[in-house]
Amino acid sequence: MRKLIVIAAVVAACAALVPAWTAVRAPGQRPRPAPGEAAAYAYLCDNAEDEGPHDECAHWFVVTSGGRTWQLTDAVERGHVDLSADGRYLAYQRAGDGRLVVRDLVGGTVRAVQEAAPGVDGDRLAYRPVLLGKGRWLYVDYAAGWDGVAEPPSFVADVATGRTVWRLPRGSWLDELDDDRSRLMVEDDKSFSVMDASGTTTRPLPARLRAVEATGSLTPDGSGQAAQVVSRNFPAGGADLRPARLVTIDTGTGKALHDVRLALPLENRASRCDVSGWASAREVLLRCGTGEPFHEIVFRVDTRTGHHTKAGETRPPRSHLFELVWAAD
């Protein structure tokens, strides 16, 4: 590394500890110091007369657990962001150099992932970051490719060091990562693979999960089984995306264990459901849209009978939203 003038180094180090933010306040109020507290959610605002965010809504707003709101101004405009489950960490693509970074909203530090995305004519591919393990790991996917440039393989980075610890096979996505990163499960359109220190084991997906109606991805329970939803129709314009079946497989053999019909009380044909986690050894949580923007219902479903109960419901915290990310997602 080049030697820097001491004063410049000190200034740069101090600047890295201060979150780039703009206080959102009522007219006449003075800006307050950076909140220094975990986030409850983040959003991109929208205008009711436009499909996308206006210029004043180009940057994400972060709402803290204490109710304060600030705007993230050093992220790329309208880029993807993610919050850790506890709301302490925020991942986004930095505007200045295009690097993917993770900001500690409580401690104020910012750490960059070492791996840089390839670019075309000075532009970089857009990242889709997902924070795992309460912000310990960062799963990086690419939102889109450029003409003539293939999307790079997804990878998992250690947030503390910025180093890549797993690189996924091209064309696959992550289903599960153990807390100690010693084992992960990935999936593509036809198969799923378990990767650990001993190597990679690949199994074909059951035919019913290779169908275009299969939504979301396999969600493992960590004990040898995984579940996925199959919707009613092909996911295209005018189709019925409501869940039709819930399929559970054995992750050791790839064979289907259970295939049950679902009869959830969802009236809107756009009410797609995805498995968000396991509630017990035989029950999963399905997060379902209602057709209304950012309004979701969570059902607890028995993987062997299809019996369901309502477990919760989330509504948008405000109107005119273009994107919304909850800390609990």
Secondary structure, DSSP 8 states (H G I E B T S, - for coil): -----HHHHHHHHHHHHS--EEE---TT--------S-EEEEEEE--TTSSS--GGGSS-EEEETTS-EEEE-SB-TT--EEE-TTS-EEEEEBTTT--EEEEETTT--EEE-S----EETTEE--EEEEEEGGGTEEEEEES--BTTB-----EEEETTT--EEEE--TT-EEEEE-TTSSEEEEE-SSEEEEEETTEEEEEE--HHHHSTTEEEEEEE-SSSEEEEEEESS-SSTT---SEEEEEEEETTT--EEEEEE------STT--EEEEEESSSSEEEEEEE-SSTT-EEEEEEETTT--EEEEEEE--SSSSEEEEEETT-
